[in-house]
């Protein structure tokens, strides 16, 4: 069975729970769970998945517990919190992603304007300082 199929199988029963699947010396998660881990740990999300080494698992689980996020590890280890804040943190992660994308677009526009005329740098800086 492929990793993503294992993930979606578990996820179908535990929609608001972070599902972690072991793959060799790493744990991997996908989709919204990957977005959450990327947000919490600044892990790089690639092809809609996030992975981290086995030795990081205790820290990941501790952080999830501190944030009242329920999790399942390979369908063996479960921590289902009654005060699960999965969707609250997912909303924050989505907002953070949106802000990051907006800032990236702004940076591109700022570079274009400064490249056109270096005097634009002072104008843009002044505008930002006034905010």
C-alpha positions as CSV (number, residue, x, y, z in Angstrom):
1,X,0.0,0.0,0.0
2,X,1.3,3.5,-0.9
3,X,2.0,6.0,1.8
4,X,-0.6,8.4,0.6
5,X,-3.2,5.6,0.5
6,X,-2.3,4.7,4.1
7,X,-2.7,8.3,5.1
8,X,-6.0,8.8,3.4
9,X,-7.3,5.6,4.8
10,X,-6.6,6.7,8.3
11,X,-7.6,10.3,7.6
12,X,-11.0,9.2,6.4
13,X,-11.8,8.0,10.0
14,X,-10.0,10.8,11.8
15,X,-10.6,14.0,9.8
16,X,-9.5,16.5,12.5
17,X,-6.4,14.5,13.7
18,X,-2.8,14.8,12.4
19,X,-1.9,11.5,10.8
20,X,1.8,10.6,10.8
21,X,3.1,7.6,8.7
22,X,6.5,6.1,9.1
23,X,8.6,5.7,6.0
24,X,12.0,4.3,6.6
25,X,13.9,6.7,8.9
26,X,11.2,9.5,8.5
27,X,7.7,10.3,9.4
28,X,5.5,11.8,6.7
29,X,2.2,13.5,6.5
30,X,0.1,15.1,3.7
31,X,-2.4,17.8,2.9
32,X,-3.7,19.9,5.8
33,X,-1.7,18.0,8.3
34,X,1.5,18.9,6.3
35,X,0.3,22.5,6.4
36,X,0.0,22.4,10.2
37,X,3.4,20.9,10.7
38,X,4.9,23.4,8.3
39,X,3.3,26.2,10.3
40,X,4.3,24.8,13.7
41,X,7.9,23.7,12.9
42,X,8.7,25.7,9.7
43,X,9.2,22.4,7.9
44,X,9.3,22.8,4.1
45,X,6.1,21.5,2.5
46,X,7.0,19.8,-0.8
47,X,4.5,18.2,-3.2
48,X,1.8,18.6,-0.5
49,X,3.7,16.6,2.1
50,X,6.1,17.2,5.0
51,X,8.6,14.8,6.4
52,X,10.9,14.8,9.4
53,X,13.4,12.3,10.9
54,X,12.4,9.6,13.4
55,X,14.4,11.3,16.1
56,X,12.3,14.4,15.9
57,X,9.0,12.5,16.7
58,X,9.1,13.1,20.4
59,X,9.4,16.9,19.9
60,X,6.7,16.9,17.2
61,X,4.3,15.0,19.5
62,X,5.1,17.2,22.4
63,X,4.3,20.3,20.4
64,X,1.1,18.8,19.1
65,X,0.0,18.0,22.7
66,X,1.0,21.5,23.9
67,X,-1.3,22.9,21.2
68,X,-4.1,20.4,21.9
69,X,-3.9,18.8,18.5
70,X,-4.9,15.2,18.3
71,X,-2.7,12.8,16.4
72,X,-2.2,9.2,15.2
73,X,1.2,7.7,14.5
74,X,1.0,4.7,12.1
75,X,-2.4,3.7,13.6
76,X,-0.6,2.6,16.8
77,X,0.0,5.6,18.9
78,X,-3.1,7.8,19.5
79,X,-3.7,10.9,21.4
80,X,-7.2,12.1,20.8
81,X,-7.9,15.2,22.7
82,X,-11.3,16.2,23.8
83,X,-10.3,19.8,23.4
84,X,-8.8,19.2,20.0
85,X,-7.9,22.6,18.3
86,X,-7.0,21.1,14.9
87,X,-9.2,23.5,13.0
88,X,-8.3,26.5,15.0
89,X,-4.6,25.9,14.2
90,X,-5.3,25.0,10.6
91,X,-7.0,28.3,10.1
92,X,-4.0,30.1,11.6
93,X,-1.7,28.1,9.3
94,X,-3.9,29.0,6.2
95,X,-3.8,32.7,7.2
96,X,0.0,32.5,7.6
97,X,0.3,30.9,4.2
98,X,-1.9,33.6,2.7
99,X,0.2,36.4,4.3
100,X,3.4,34.7,3.1
101,X,2.1,34.6,-0.4
102,X,0.9,38.2,-0.3
103,X,4.3,39.4,1.0
104,X,6.0,37.4,-1.7
105,X,3.9,39.2,-4.3
106,X,4.7,42.6,-2.7
107,X,8.5,41.8,-2.7
108,X,8.3,41.0,-6.5
109,X,6.5,44.3,-7.1
110,X,8.9,46.3,-4.9
111,X,11.9,44.8,-6.8
112,X,10.4,45.8,-10.1
113,X,9.8,49.4,-9.0
114,X,13.2,49.8,-7.5
115,X,14.8,48.3,-10.6
116,X,12.9,50.8,-12.8
117,X,14.2,53.7,-10.7
118,X,16.4,53.5,-7.5
119,X,14.5,56.6,-6.2
120,X,11.5,54.4,-5.8
121,X,13.2,52.7,-2.9
122,X,13.1,55.8,-0.8
123,X,9.4,56.4,-1.7
124,X,8.5,52.8,-0.8
125,X,10.5,52.9,2.4
126,X,8.9,56.2,3.5
127,X,5.4,54.7,2.7
128,X,6.1,51.6,4.8
129,X,7.6,53.7,7.7
130,X,4.5,55.8,7.8
131,X,2.4,52.6,8.2
